[in-house]
Amino acid sequence: MKIGVLLSGCGVYDGAEIHEAVFSLLAIEEKGFVATCIGVNRDQHHVVNHISGTEMDEKRNMLTEAARIARGNITDISDLNLDDIDGLIIPGGFGSAKSLTSWAFDGPDGKIIKEVKNLILKLIACQKPIIALCVSPVVISKALEGSEFKANLTIGSNQEKSPYDIDGFKNGLEKTGVSVSMKTIKEINIDYENKIISAPCYMMEASILEIRNNIKQAVDAMAELI
């Protein structure tokens, strides 16, 4: 089985969350599957200094940056055929909300990259499972908005500590037409009808081991759905 890993760049504040991306690749291989890293050949919204958190005066390409995580072995989403993968994982990181979509700036009224939307819709129509980690349920929700598919997702839980406004995300997701379940870092959410798995990961205050375990849970569930 081949599992796509859609990377929005390299680095939590402006691209893909590196821990979540690497643990996804590890969990895929542990199941005996093969990972296919996928990138988007567009400039990311902006570049952030990961020490200071300030914006830098430069441009970076999502595909080029994602290739750092993929060790150069990456496929442009425009060149990907649906038959190339049996499932998809979208790690979190601000790239999902800043570059794959404009959720970080426009909330639920934001836009999504066309190629990303099309890939997600085609996978769901073919009943190929998708995992959305951390903030990436916003990508799923924007892809499904206005479609025949009505998903159930998690963005974390308001019952445990989080560095983010879980209720705000919940309200935004619901505005796009999805239903939202509260899940902790020790849980995942499975939408069996659409074969969509979502896991809170760094939406919650969590250790690196808890992140690894949360992603392994998700990939184990994906294997069962496949």
N, C-alpha and C positions, 0 to 999 in steps of 0.2 A: 504494500500500500504506500502511496505517495501523499504526503501531507504538505500543503502549501503553508508558508509562514509569511504573512504580509507585513513588511517592515516600512515604517514611515520615515525612516532616517536612522540616526544613531545618537541616542542620548535622551534622557527622560524629559527635559524641559523644552525640547524643540523637535524631537523625533521619537523613535521607538525606545521603550524602556529596556535597557540592555539586560538586566537580570531576567526579566520576563521573557525576552527573546531567546536568551541562551538556555534557560530552563525549558522552554518549549522545544528547542532543538534536542536537548538531552532526553526529555520524556518521549519524544517521537522515536529516537533511536532505541531507547530502552524497550519500547513495544515491538521492536523489530521492523519498524516502518522506515521510510526514507523521506527526509525533509527536502522541500524545494523552496528556497528563499525567493521571495517576490518583492520587487520594488516598483516605484512609480517615477518615471523620468520627467519630473517637474521640480522646480525650486521649492524648497520648504518655505513656510510663511516667513520665518526669520531665523536668525541664529542667536542662541543664548549662551553666554559665558556661564558654565556650570559651577564656577566657584562663587561668583558674585550674584548670579541670577539676572544680570543686566543684558540688554540686547547689544549685539555686536554689529558693526558696520561692515557686513559682508554677506555674500549669498552662498548657499550650499544646495546641492541637488539631492533629492530624497534617494534616488537610485544609487548614486555614487556613495552617499553616506551609509546607506543600508549595506552596501557591499563590504564595509568594514566588518560588520557582524557576520556576514556570509562568507568571509574570507575570499571574496571575489567571485564566488560561485552564485550568481544571482540572475533571475529572469525578470525582464521588463514585463509588467502586467499586460502591456499591449501585445506581447508575443506569446502569452500564455493561452493554451488551449484547454478547454474544460476537461478533456480526457487526460490531461497531464497530472491532475490531482484527484484524490479521493476524499479530501476534506481540507479545511482551511483553519488556521489559527491566526488571530489578529492580536499581537501583544499590545499592551497599553503604552503609555507615554503620551506627552502632550501633542505629539505629531498626529495622533488620531483626531484630536480636537482642534488642531491648528492648521493642518495641511491636508489630511485625507478628507476632513470636513472643516467647516468654519465655526463649529460649535463654541469654541472658546471665546469668540467675539460676538456671535449672533445667536447663541443658544439654540433652542429647537427650531428657530426660523432660518438657521444656517444652511449652507449648501454642502454638497458632497461631490467628490470627483466622479465623473461619469463612469470611468472604467472600473472603479471600485464598486459603485452601485450595481453595475451590470454583472460583475463577477458574483457578488453576493446573491443577487436575485436568481441567477442561473444555477448556482449551487443548491439553493433552497428548492427550486423547481425540480431539480434532479435528485432531491433527497440525499444530498451529500452533506455531512455534518460540518458545522462551523463552531469554533470556540472564540469567544470574545473575552479578552482578559482586561481587568482594571477598568479604564474609562472607555474602552472600545465598544461597549454596547451602544454608545452614541453613534458609531459608524453604522452598526446594524440598523438602528432605529431610523436613521436618515435614508438608508438604502431601501427599507421596506415602506417608508411613508408613501401613502397613496396607492400601495399595491394590494393584491388580494391576500397577502400574508399578514397575520396578526400575531406577533411574537410575545413571549413572556421572557423577561430578562432580569438580571440583578445588576446593581451598581454598587452593592455593599449593604451595610446595615446602619441604621441610626441608633441601634442599641449598644454599639461598641464604639471605641474611639476611632475617629477618622480625621485626617488633615483636610478633608473636603466637605462641602455642603451636600450631604447625601440626600436630604429632603429636596434640595433645589434641583439636583440631577433627576431625582425621581419624578418631580413635577414636570420637568422638561421632557423626559422620555415619554411620559404619559401624554403630553401634548402632541407628540408625533404619532400616537396611536398604539404604542405598545403597553402592555401591562407590566408591572414591576413587582418583584418579590425581594424581600430583605434577606440577605445571606451574610454570614460572618466569614472571616478569613479561613475558617475550618470547613466551609461549605461551598458547594457549587450549585448552580441552578440549571436544570435541564428542561428545555422545551421539547418534549418528545414529538409533538406534531410537526414542528419545523426542523427538528434535529439541530437546535441551537443550544450550545452550552455556554454559560457565562460564569466567570469566577472573579471575586472582588480584588484579589491580589493587593496592589499598593493603594487601592482606594481606601483601605483600612490601615491603621497603624499595625505593622507586622514586621517580624524578623525575616531575614533572608531565607531561613529554613522553612518558615511558614509559607512564604511565597512559593518556594520549590514544591512543597507538599500540595498546595492549592492547585498548582499547574499540573502536577502529576495526577491529581484527582480528575481534573478536566480531561486530560488525554486518555486516561483509563476509561472514562465514560464515552469518549469519542470512539475508542476501539470497539466498545460494545455496540454502539449505534451503527458502526460500519458493518 
